[in-house]
């Protein structure tokens, strides 16, 4: 694959990452990187895990698009992706709310990667546009996977990185005021529930 194309994929990832996608993904990152004891280091690594999950999904999607240009039509017509994704996010929301703090903190790393993968593999308008373009320029699975990987790397460079600093600080501030940990667990889970309901309704529509 030619270097100009690889550079194009990287820039496409940056552009899409700084668009409305950043705002939608931001809501899901908040409960993942917030803690009872704020830590910028933990927030940073969960940000990375979240995007690692997205990159894996982009590699898979890109490879399948490179292998078969008909894959785009199949994925956009397959509503089961929305249903499966919504169900998993709903389960994550329940676990986030019910698990004790020591267990919840220990598995948030896995939550981040799984959530990123789900968000990455469920097609949105900008992603479908990229996949259509990739279908024209990728000739096989490997070149498509490379395109998806480079696109995912560019997608990391987005405004959500500021949440790494803002969320831990704001979490500690509000906890000192409210002094009720359960409120934050419920609020974080509500974000997952809203996404889950939106995806399930999309699957049924």
Secondary structure, 3 states (H helix, E strand, C coil): CCHHHHHHHHHHHHHHHCCHHHHHHHHHHHHHHCCCCCCHHHHHHHHHHHHHHHHHHHHHHHHHHHHCCCHHHHHHHCCHHHHHHHHHHHHHHHHHHHCCHHHHHHHHHHHHHHHHHHHHHCCCHHHHHHHHHHHHHCCCHHHHHHHHHHHHHHHHCCHHHHHHHHHHHHHHHHHHHHCCHHHHHHHHHHHHHHHHHHHHHHHHC
